[in-house]
C-alpha cells in the first residue's frame, strides 16, 4: 500500500477541482469524499479515526503550489496504531535511519523514494521538513487545537517530540493557524543528538470569487554526527566485551562534529474565480443564488532560503602511519584544504507562477477540468570555490510550462493527466508526463477498486550533482539527463480485505554515490520490480495486519534493495468501557539481508557500500494504545526482540544500530472550543 502511496505523491496525485469545495451556503461544509485523491479512494476501506473525523465543522485540504487547486484531505488523528507514527520505522515497511528520531533517513522500498531535491541536503530530512504542499489547511467553525508529546529514555539519553497546532476562523471566510514541531533527541549513542525546530504560520481566505493561501515556515535541523560505531561486538555480542557499559560508552568515529540544515519558506497564492449565480433550485440563499465557478485565474509566489553547514571540532592531532593529521581527517583520503573542516552552502529559490483553469462540472456536459500554468524559478547558490580559499556564487533560472487534465466527479471513472516541460533556462528539455486512472465497481454489494498509474520523465541533473566543493569531496561533472519510465497498479478486494499492487520502473543515467563515496552516473538501463501484498485479518477483537513487499533490481550495485520486506502487526482491539478503546499488540519490521546503503556525514548523503550486509533481524515493539474521546495515549517497549534473539543485530545501516530496548510514552489531545 505504501509503495504506490509514495508514487502517487506530488504530480501523480489526482487533483480535484475547487468547484467541488462548497463555498455556498456554508464554506465550512465538509469536502465531498468522492473527490479525494486516487490513493485515498483505493485505501479507504475500514480506516478509523477519532471523533475529529466525524465532526462536520472542520474542512481540511492541501494545495497544489503551482495551480492553487485544493486537494481534499483528512486529519491525521488515527484511532489505532498511533504509536507507529512516532517512530522513524513507522514511515514505511522498511526504513534506513541512523537511530535517533529526526536523524537522516530513506525508504528501503525504491518506489517510495521521491525525486532528488534541487537542494540535495534536504533529501535525508524530507519526512520532517515543512512546505506548502504538505500542510493541511483548515476551515473550522470552532477553534481547534492539537497537542502531541512523546518521549523515550532516561534524562541522559532522552528522546522527545512536541507537535502542536492552533487554528481558528474569523468568520466563515478567513482562517489563521500556527504549527510548531520540535524534536530533541539526545541520542542513545555517543555524539548523536538531534534537534529540530519547525514553526509555521499559515492562513487562507475563501469566498465565491477569491481564494487565497499563505504559508511561512522557519525550520532548522542540528544533527551531531558520530560517523557510526567502530566495534559491532558491543551490539552483536556484548558479553565478549567483559566489562560493564552503556550504549553511550560504545566507541564512535567522530566527536564534536555536526551537520546543520536550515529551511525557511514563504508562500502566497491567490485565485480569482469567474462564474455565474444559479438561482434555480436555491432555497438557502434567499434568492441570491448559488455561485458556480466556470474558470479561474491564479498566481503563486514562493521564496525559499536553505543552507547547510558541516563543521567539526574533532581536530586533535593524531599519528596515522607516521603522518600527523587532525583526528577526523584520518577517515578521508582527500583533503582539499588544511584548516579544520567547515563546509557551508547557501541556496535561495524564488518561484512565481500564473495559471488558467477551466472547472469541471459547471455544466453537465463538462466532464473534466483543465488547468495550464507557467512557472519561473530564479535560483542562487553560494559555496566554497574549487581551491577552498573563498566562496563562489552561481545563478540560474528555469522556466516551466505545464498543464493538467482531470476528471474528479462521478464514481465509475476518475483520472488525472499532468505534464510539464522546461522551455527556457537550465531545465530546457526536461519534461514529465504522468497519469492516474481509478475505477470501482460494486460486487455483491461491496466496493472493489482498481487503480493504475504511469509516468515518463526526462530530468536534468541538479547543479549540486554536477558541481560541488568541500574539504573532503569536490567534483565538476557534466552528467546526462536521467530518464525514468514507471508503470504501476493496485487492486483492493473487500471480501478478503486484501490489497495487491505491483510496479516496474526503468531508470537510465541514474546518479548515485558509489562505494568510495564518489558521485557517479550509470548509463545502462536498470529495472526495479516491486510487488506488494497487504492482508488484514480480523476475528472478533483479534486483528493481524500484514504488509509484504518483494523487490528485485537488475543492478544491485547501483540500486540495492532488500528482496523481501515485511511489516506484521498482531493486536487485540476492544472497548473497555463505552468511551475507552484499547489496542494491545506486538509488531515487527523485517527485511532480508542485503548491502544496505551507508551514510556519509560529510556529504549528508547515502552511498552504495559493499562491505556489510544488513537485515534478517526484526525491529519489534510491544505496545498498548488507548483512546478516550479526544485523547490518545500509548505505552511502548521498543526493540523487544533483543530480549529473545541472539546474536543481536539490530542495525538499520552499516555502523548505525537502532535505539536499544527501552520504554516510550506518548500523548495526543485534540480540543474543539
MOVENZI-V206821 format. One line per field, one symbol per residue. burial: 1 if it has 16 or more other C-alpha atoms within 10 Angstrom, else 0. A space follows every 10 residues. Layout:
burial=???
//
This chain:
burial=1111111100 1111111111 1111001111 1001111111 1110000001 0110000111 1111111111 1111001111 1111010111 1111111111 1111111111 1100000111 1111100111 1110111111 1011111111 1110001111 1111111110 0111111111 1111111111 1111111111 1111111101 1111111111 1111111110 0111110000 0000000001 1111101111 1111111111 1111100000 0000000011 1111111111 1111111111 1111100000 0000011111 0000010000 1011111111 1111111111 1100000111 1111111110 1111010100 0000001111 1111111110 0001111111 1110011001 1111111111 0000000111 1111111111 1111100111 1111000011 1111110111 1110000011 1111111111 1111101011 1100011111 1111110000 0011111111 1110000111 1111111111 1110000000 1111111111 1111111110 1111111111 0011101111 1111111101 1111111111 1100000111 1111111111 1011111111 010
//
